[in-house]
Amino acid sequence: MAAKKKKTARGRKQDRARVAGGQDYEVRYEAKKTGRSASAVKQAVKKVGNARKRVERRLGR
């Protein structure tokens, strides 16, 4: 019997610092959070990259 794999928080902080423009649920979350449309979020990701702080700054949060 194999040992249970331990779940760690490694990588989660990095993941939260990014907005995956191709993932609809992340785009919807960011759109709801900032009060902007999903297309505006995708445009912001294209323009400034996928760093969450820069995207939110671009969207005027």
N, C-alpha and C positions, 0 to 999 in steps of 0.2 A: 504494500500500500504506500503510495507516495505521500510525502509530507505536505501539509497545507502551505501554500505560498502566502507569505506575509504581505499584506498591503501596506504601502508606505505613501507618504505625502510627497515624495520626490517627484518633481515635475509639475505638480498641480499649481504652484505659485506662478511658474512660467506660463502655464496654459491660461491662467486667469488674466495675465497681463496682455493677452493677444485677443483680437477679434478675428475669427475665421469667416471671411467674407463669403466663402462658398457654403457655409453651413447655415441653412435657413433659420434654425432655432436660435443661433447666436445673433444673427442679423435682426430677427424679431425682438429678441431680448433687448438689444442695444437701442432699437427704434423705440420701444416702449419706454425704456429708461430715460431717453433723451427727449422724447416727445416729437421725434422726427419720423419720416417715412423710411421704409426698408430700402428704397432706392437711394435715398439720401445717405444712409449708412454705407451702402455699397460704394457709392461715389467717394465718400470720405476715405474708405479703406483703400480704394484705388489711388487717391490723391496723396495721402500722407503715410500709407503703409498700414500694417495691422496692429500696431501698438495701441492698446486701449486708451491710454492717456491722450495720445495725439488725436485719435479718432474722436474722442469726447470733446476735446478742445476745439476741433474743427467743426463739430456739430453745435458748438455753443452751449454746452452743458454748464 
